[in-house]
Structure formats: C-alpha cells, structure tokens
C-alpha cells in the first residue's frame, strides 16, 4: 500500500507536467503562425477539456469523455488557426501544424493505459473533425479542405500519431511475452507432447519404433528398385553408424565408419545420393555389383542412410534413383521422429534403469557371488567328506531358490503399475499381498480411497515409494507383521508402511540408498517422507502429499487382513 500511494502522485504530476509543456508549445506555435493572441482561447479550451482526465483518470466515463473532447477541440482549433494563417499562396493551411502536435497527449495517455482501441477512436474522431471543419470553413479561394497545405499537415500528424500508437501496442505485446517467458517452455513442451501422443496413436503398425520404420521403408523400396540386399543405417556417435534394419541375407558386414573412403561416407557428408560399382559391405566376395546410397535428410540434418545393392552392373540408373529418393524423402522425417522419441524414452527410463542396476549389483549379483564361493567349497570337499558336500549343496540349493524368488519379486515390482480402473490402493494392496506371501509376513491392509484420482505421475511415485518400503521390511527388518495403510482423498494422500521388525538404528535418508530414493521420489511430487520407530519394535515409513480436508464425497473403503 505505501508503494502504491507513493507512485500515484508521481504519475499524476508527470501527466500534469506533460500537458502543461504541450499546451505551452502549441500556444507559442499559434502566436508564431497567426500573430493573434486572441486565438489562444483555443489553447485555454484544450486545457479545460483535459482537467477531468487529470482529476479522475480511473473513472470509466470522465477520462474517455475528456480525451474525446480534446480530440474534437484539436480538430476545430487546427482548422481555425489554419484559416487565420492562410496567405496568398495556393498551399496555405500550414498553420494547422501549430495545434496538431497536442494530439500526442490524449493518444499517449491511451497507449500508457493500454487502451489502444480508444486511441484509434480518438484518431478517427480527430480526422473526421478536421475533414468536416475544413469542408465548411471558407477562405478566399474556396473551402479550406481544398488547400494542399492543410491536407498535407493533417495527414502528416495523423500518420505520426497512428504510428506512435501502433509502436506502443507492439511494444506492449513484446513486453507481455517477455513477462510471461518463464512458463513458455512448459507450454511448448505440453503442446509438443500432446501432438506426439496424438500422432503416435494415428501412426500405422510401425508406430515410433526406428527399426519398424526402417523395415517398412526397405519393403517399400524393394518394389521400385532391384536389389539383393539393403540396409538402413543411422548414427550412433563416435563417427560410426549402426544398422537399424536390413533385408536380403542373414548378415552383411556393412561399412559403418564415416571417415572411411566409401560411398557411404560421401553420401553422409554431401547429403546427396551416391552410386558405386563397389560393394559397401566389407564381407563381399567380389563380382559385378551396383550400390546405391541415399541419405535420409530431415531439414538440414542427416538422420540415416539407405543402402541398396544388386549383384549386377548398372542396376541403378537415374530414373531408379529418382523413384528411390521420392520414397526416402518422407521417410526421413518419420525416422527422425522415431529416433527423437526413442531418445526421449531412454532419458525418461534412465533413472529407473540406474536404480535397477544398482539394486542388482548390490543385491542379486553379490548373492550369486556367494553362491559361487559355496560351489567352490563344495568342490574342494567332494572327495574328502561326501556328507559335508551334500549338506553344502543343499544349502546352495536353498540359496539359489531364494535368489530366484528375489528376481521374480523384482520383476513383479517393475511390472506393477497403477491400473486405470483399480486405483492406487488396489495396486499397493496387490504388491503387499504378493511380497507378504513370499516372505512369510502377516499383512494387514487398511484402504480408504476416494473415487477421485490423483495425477498419474503422483500415483506412480507413491506406488514406488510403497513398494520400496514393503521390500525393505521384507528384506532387512526380520519382521513377522506388516501394516499397510493407504488413504487417498485428492489432492491429499497418505501411504504408511509399518513392520514389527528390529527397526533401523539411523533413520536419516542419506545413510541408506533405499531411503534416499524414497525421499527423492517424495520431493518430486511435493510430498513429505517421514521415517520413525514403531513401538514396541519396528519401523514406520509414511509419505504424505497435500493437506487433509473434510471428505464428504463418495468413497470406497476396504479393510482386510491377509495371512
């Protein structure tokens, strides 16, 4: 409030000062053009007309009416002063330029207030007033409107005022775009992803798979170009190419180095089709051969190459090359879209792959190493103590069974998703039952879920957090019972997993990889992860999203206990 109060008097003072300066200017110009102080009464009228706009700038009627009155007076004053300044010359009427500069005042005010339509109306009213006054005002040689000087001056100032109003409007648009600049990348990403989803649903069988699109392209090319073998190659980094698809024989050792002396490297660099009498396969045994290499260019970027070869000389004359390029042109864009989508998909799944790789390395891989050591020990005693060897083998068999169970549960965790119809509570319950049954845990479920749904990304993260908590309880807690509570009332949700195991001595998330992962997931959905000891023993892991509210909507509730 203090800032607003300080700014308004300053703005009003500047408006008064600007009007005073312009009134003084047009008054001086009027005296110079006519030499008659009596005509200054027009300047006095302009000053009076602007008073309401100064006193009540925010008023819905006084401000616009005041500026409209100024526009009319400007037109009348300009025509009157033009008459008084007319001399014998045929181009008389230049005296209108003494008052017309004041047109900048009401037009600038409307521009500053972002009332650009009102500014255009004021220009139109001024122009109409100038035309009417000029038509009905007589001078020695006829109406003032017939004077070229009058028309020239009026047109000049109206055009200048119009250009100023247009420039102000354009500047306002630019400033608004810049002010809204931060959300623009998100809006653009939303637009592109929405288009991608729509296009992906409409694509034919190959969809957005680079290999499928490449195979489809090779099948099309076989109908227009003869050949014994062919392939679609794409860049993989490091100056090398990879084979996306091939036809003809089971395996061809294609030239995949872009810095080699080959038609493939030439086509990639020049972005032009290349023909050669030499095979582009390093494994070719010899004989007559014709090779056609067509780059797949999307915009200015080469995204791949099509290589066709026939065991005959001169198999690809210009007409055949034209038919091939007619098919590869549209295919380049399809292949680029598929490669980009593949890259986006890889980036999106990279985090989950890294988590799974660390889990396998720290879990299953270490356990298999121990199994290997056990086998070595059994082999060492196989002749000396058959009874001890048999016992060691039984222990190893039990360990292998346990490792297989762990792998199956890991795969089940990866396959588990929140069903479109079942909801988050059903997905968590299914996982808890499955893990509890495999680990000999008595599972207690308390599910309270609204018919409304959380965002899909939030549900996915909450499911992963619950899975990690359940897995930790089964693997590390040594628990007999597991309590899983799921309460969902969008935008609020709370998932709680408790066990009666031996607990953890340090509840800090930075000391345990699994807890750190859960904390990161909770942070991504603006949730709170809480880890606390359970009395009399065990651990409780809870994640909360949003704040609870009074729940009066229809909900499905379930409470179950599974042995």
SVG drawing of the C-alpha trace seen along z (x, -y; Angstrom):
<svg xmlns="http://www.w3.org/2000/svg" viewBox="-21 -39 61 128">
<polyline fill="none" stroke="black" stroke-width="0.4" points="0.0,0.0 2.7,-2.6 4.3,-1.9 1.1,-2.4 0.4,-5.6 3.8,-7.0 3.6,-6.1 0.2,-7.6 1.0,-11.2 4.3,-11.0 2.5,-9.6 -0.2,-12.3 2.5,-15.0 4.2,-13.8 0.8,-13.8 0.2,-17.4 3.7,-18.5 3.4,-16.9 0.1,-18.6 1.5,-21.9 4.5,-21.6 2.5,-20.7 0.0,-23.5 2.8,-26.0 4.3,-24.6 1.1,-24.8 0.4,-28.2 3.8,-29.5 3.3,-28.0 -0.1,-29.6 1.3,-33.0 4.1,-32.5 1.7,-31.2 -1.0,-33.9 0.4,-36.7 -3.1,-37.0 -3.2,-36.4 -7.0,-36.2 -6.7,-32.7 -5.1,-31.4 -8.6,-30.9 -8.5,-27.5 -5.5,-26.6 -7.4,-27.5 -10.3,-25.3 -7.9,-22.4 -6.6,-22.9 -10.1,-22.9 -11.1,-19.8 -8.2,-17.9 -9.0,-18.7 -11.5,-15.8 -8.9,-13.2 -6.4,-14.6 -8.7,-14.7 -10.3,-11.3 -8.0,-9.2 -9.6,-5.9 -13.2,-7.0 -14.9,-4.9 -16.7,-7.9 -14.9,-11.1 -11.5,-10.0 -12.6,-8.8 -15.1,-11.7 -12.4,-14.2 -10.0,-12.8 -12.7,-12.7 -13.4,-16.4 -9.7,-17.1 -9.7,-15.3 -12.7,-17.3 -11.2,-20.6 -7.8,-19.8 -9.6,-19.4 -11.6,-22.6 -8.6,-24.6 -6.4,-23.3 -8.8,-24.3 -9.5,-27.8 -5.8,-28.6 -5.1,-27.3 -7.6,-29.8 -6.0,-32.7 -2.6,-31.8 -3.6,-31.4 -1.6,-33.6 -2.0,-34.2 -0.1,-31.1 -2.1,-28.2 -0.6,-25.8 -2.0,-27.8 -3.2,-26.0 0.1,-25.1 -1.0,-26.9 -2.8,-23.7 0.6,-22.3 0.6,-24.7 -2.1,-22.8 -1.9,-19.2 1.2,-18.3 -1.1,-18.3 -2.7,-15.2 0.1,-13.3 -1.2,-14.0 -4.6,-12.0 -3.1,-9.3 -0.1,-8.8 -2.4,-8.6 -4.5,-5.9 -1.3,-4.0 0.1,-4.1 -3.3,-2.9 -3.2,-0.1 -6.4,-1.4 -5.3,-1.0 -8.8,-0.8 -9.7,-4.1 -6.6,-5.6 -7.7,-4.5 -11.1,-6.0 -9.5,-9.4 -7.5,-9.4 -10.7,-8.7 -12.6,-11.5 -9.8,-14.0 -9.6,-13.1 -13.4,-13.4 -13.4,-16.8 -10.5,-18.1 -12.4,-17.0 -15.8,-18.5 -14.2,-21.7 -12.1,-22.0 -15.1,-21.5 -17.3,-24.1 -14.6,-26.7 -14.2,-29.2 -11.1,-31.1 -10.5,-33.5 -10.2,-30.9 -12.8,-28.3 -13.1,-25.8 -10.0,-25.1 -10.2,-21.4 -9.1,-22.3 -5.8,-23.6 -2.9,-21.1 -1.0,-22.5 -3.9,-21.9 -4.4,-18.3 -0.6,-17.6 -0.2,-18.9 -3.3,-17.0 -2.2,-13.7 1.3,-14.1 0.3,-14.4 -2.4,-11.8 0.0,-9.3 2.7,-10.1 0.1,-9.7 -1.1,-6.4 2.5,-5.1 3.1,-6.0 0.0,-4.2 0.9,-1.1 4.5,-1.1 3.2,-1.4 0.9,1.6 3.7,3.7 6.0,2.9 3.3,3.9 2.9,7.2 6.7,7.8 6.9,6.9 3.9,9.2 5.6,12.1 8.8,11.5 7.0,11.2 5.3,14.5 8.5,16.0 9.2,18.4 6.2,20.7 6.6,20.7 9.0,23.7 6.4,25.7 3.6,24.6 5.6,25.5 6.6,28.9 2.9,29.6 1.9,28.7 4.6,30.9 3.9,33.9 0.2,33.6 0.9,33.6 3.3,36.5 0.6,38.6 -2.0,37.8 0.4,38.6 1.6,41.8 -2.0,43.1 -2.6,42.4 0.5,44.0 0.4,47.3 1.8,50.5 5.4,49.4 4.4,46.5 7.5,44.8 10.0,47.7 13.1,46.8 13.6,50.5 10.0,51.0 10.0,47.8 13.3,48.8 12.0,52.3 8.8,50.8 10.9,48.4 13.1,51.3 10.0,53.2 8.7,50.2 12.0,49.7 12.1,53.4 9.0,52.6 10.8,49.8 14.4,50.8 16.0,54.2 18.4,55.5 19.9,58.5 20.5,56.8 19.8,53.5 20.0,51.8 19.1,48.6 21.9,47.1 21.8,44.4 24.5,42.6 25.3,43.8 28.1,41.3 31.8,41.6 31.7,41.3 30.1,44.7 26.8,46.0 24.5,48.7 22.2,51.0 18.6,50.3 17.2,52.9 18.4,55.0 17.0,57.3 18.4,59.8 20.8,62.0 21.1,63.0 24.1,60.8 26.2,58.2 29.3,56.6 28.4,53.1 30.9,50.3 29.9,48.3 32.8,45.8 32.1,42.3 35.8,41.4 36.5,44.3 36.9,43.8 33.5,45.1 30.3,44.1 28.5,44.3 30.8,41.6 30.4,39.5 26.6,39.7 26.5,38.8 28.8,35.8 27.3,34.4 23.6,35.3 23.3,36.4 22.6,39.9 25.7,41.8 26.1,44.7 29.1,47.0 30.4,50.1 32.0,51.3 30.1,53.0 29.6,51.2 29.9,54.5 33.3,55.4 32.3,59.1 31.5,59.0 33.3,61.8 33.6,60.0 31.9,60.0 29.7,57.4 27.9,55.1 25.9,51.9 25.4,49.9 23.0,47.0 23.3,45.0 20.6,42.4 20.9,40.1 17.8,39.6 17.8,35.8 15.3,34.2 15.6,30.4 19.3,29.8 20.3,32.9 21.2,36.3 19.5,38.8 20.4,42.0 21.3,43.7 19.6,46.3 22.0,48.7 20.8,50.8 23.0,53.3 22.4,55.6 24.8,58.2 24.7,56.7 26.3,53.8 24.5,50.5 21.4,51.6 20.6,48.1 20.2,45.6 18.9,42.1 15.2,43.0 15.5,45.6 17.4,43.2 14.5,40.7 11.9,43.3 14.0,44.2 14.5,40.6 10.8,40.0 10.2,42.6 13.1,41.8 12.2,38.1 9.0,38.5 10.7,41.5 13.5,39.3 11.0,37.2 9.4,40.4 12.7,41.9 13.9,38.6 10.6,38.6 11.2,42.2 14.8,41.6 13.9,38.5 11.1,40.4 13.5,43.2 15.9,40.7 13.2,39.1 12.1,42.6 15.6,43.5 16.1,40.3 12.8,40.9 13.7,44.5 17.4,43.9 16.8,43.2 14.8,46.3 17.5,48.4 20.2,46.9 18.2,47.8 17.6,51.3 21.3,51.7 22.4,50.6 19.9,52.9 21.0,55.9 24.7,55.1 24.2,54.7 21.7,57.5 21.4,60.4 24.9,60.0 26.5,60.2 24.4,63.2 25.3,65.0 29.0,64.4 28.4,66.0 26.7,69.0 29.9,69.3 32.1,69.4 29.8,72.0 30.2,74.2 34.0,73.8 33.9,75.0 31.7,78.0 34.1,79.0 37.0,78.8 35.5,81.3 33.7,83.6 36.2,86.4 37.2,86.0 33.8,85.6 30.7,86.5 28.4,85.9 29.6,82.3 29.5,81.8 25.9,82.9 25.0,80.5 26.7,77.7 24.9,78.4 21.5,78.4 22.4,75.0 23.3,73.8 20.1,75.1 18.1,73.2 20.2,70.1 19.5,70.4 15.8,70.7 15.9,67.6 17.7,65.6 15.2,66.8 12.4,65.6 14.2,62.2 14.4,61.9 10.8,62.7 9.7,60.1 12.0,57.5 10.4,58.3 6.9,58.2 7.8,54.7 8.9,53.5 5.7,54.7 3.4,53.3 1.6,50.2 -1.5,48.3 -4.4,49.6 -6.6,47.1 -9.7,48.6 -8.3,50.2 -6.6,47.2 -3.6,46.7 -4.9,48.6 -5.5,51.7 -2.0,51.6 -0.4,51.2 -2.6,54.0 -1.7,56.4 2.0,55.8 1.9,56.1 0.0,59.4 2.4,60.9 5.5,59.8 4.0,60.8 3.1,64.3 6.7,64.8 8.3,63.6 6.0,65.3 4.7,62.0 1.2,61.4 -0.1,58.4 -2.7,56.0 -4.3,53.7 -6.3,50.6 -7.5,48.9 -9.5,45.8 -9.6,44.3 -11.9,41.7 -13.5,42.2 -11.4,39.2 -7.9,39.9 -4.5,38.3 -2.4,37.3 -0.9,40.3 2.7,39.2 1.8,38.8 0.2,42.2 3.2,43.8 5.7,42.2 3.5,43.2 3.4,46.8 7.2,46.9 7.6,45.5 5.2,48.0 7.0,50.9 10.4,49.8 9.1,49.6 7.5,53.1 10.6,54.5 12.8,53.1 10.5,54.5 10.7,58.0 14.4,58.0 16.0,56.2 13.6,55.9 13.2,59.5 9.5,58.8 6.5,61.0 3.8,58.5 3.4,55.8 0.8,53.0 0.0,51.0 -2.4,48.0 -3.5,46.2 -5.6,43.1 -6.4,41.2 -8.6,38.1 -7.2,35.9 -5.3,33.8 -4.4,35.4 -2.9,38.8 -1.0,40.7 0.7,44.1 2.1,45.7 4.0,49.0 4.9,50.3 6.6,53.5 7.4,55.2 11.0,56.0 14.2,54.9 14.0,51.4 16.8,49.3 19.3,47.5 19.6,44.5 16.5,43.0 18.4,40.5 17.7,40.9 21.3,40.1 22.6,43.2 20.5,45.7 20.2,45.9 16.6,47.1 15.5,44.4 17.3,41.8 15.4,43.0 12.1,42.7 13.0,39.2 13.8,38.1 10.5,39.5 8.5,37.8 10.3,34.5 9.4,34.8 5.7,34.8 6.0,32.2 5.4,34.8 6.8,35.4 8.6,38.6 8.6,39.5 10.6,42.4 10.1,43.2 10.4,46.1 7.3,48.1 6.5,49.1 7.3,51.6 9.5,52.6 9.9,52.0 9.8,49.0 7.1,46.9 7.6,45.2 5.0,42.7 4.6,40.4 2.1,37.6 1.0,35.5 -1.1,32.4 -3.2,31.5 -6.3,33.4 -9.7,31.9 -13.2,32.6 -14.1,35.6 -17.8,35.8 -17.6,37.4 -18.4,40.9 -15.6,43.3 -14.9,46.9 -13.4,48.2 -11.9,51.6 -10.1,53.2 -8.5,56.6 -6.1,58.9 -4.1,61.4 -2.2,64.4"/>
</svg>
